Amino acid sequence: MKPHLLDTGRQGQSPRKVFSRQRRGGSLWREVGMALLNGVAGTGVLLLLMQLPSRWDSLLLISKVISFLIQGLSQVGQGLISLTVGLLQALVVLLLLGLAIVAMLLLINGVYRLLRLAMPWLGGALALPVALARLAWSVVRIRPPDRSDR
């Protein structure tokens, strides 16, 4: 007995065969029945398919199917083109919005500079308090890494 296996206390029993190499034999009648059922089903489907040409014009049916496929592909193509145009229009709107914001910031900056030139005392009145300026600088300043590169 191997030391890593547990002793269950059972003795004299042969191990169960979980995977057997022998194939389980099926019932002869069941195999014959399945064969006949498959044959009858295949014959029935073939007979139904043989009735189709007399009920429908096959060439007309195929041409309609091809026509519908081409129309569907055309609509998909048109849909993709519409989606692309819509995305481009949205991108242009965002670009224009960004340009408008930049223009407003430039305008405000220009007016502020002109006022500061015209009224020199205005620059000191609109300046940030020293403590607030130091706090903003401590947040925005990029510091070198604290650790040394090894």
Buried (B, 14 or more C-beta within 10 A) or exposed (E): EEEEEEEEEEEEEEEEEEEEEEEEEEEEEEEEEEEEEEEEEEEEEEEEEEEEEEEEEEEEEEEEEEEEEEEEEEEEEEEEEEEEEEEEEEEEEEEEEEEEEEEEEEEEEEEEEEEBEEEEEEEEEEEEEEEEEEEEEEEEEEEEEEEEEE
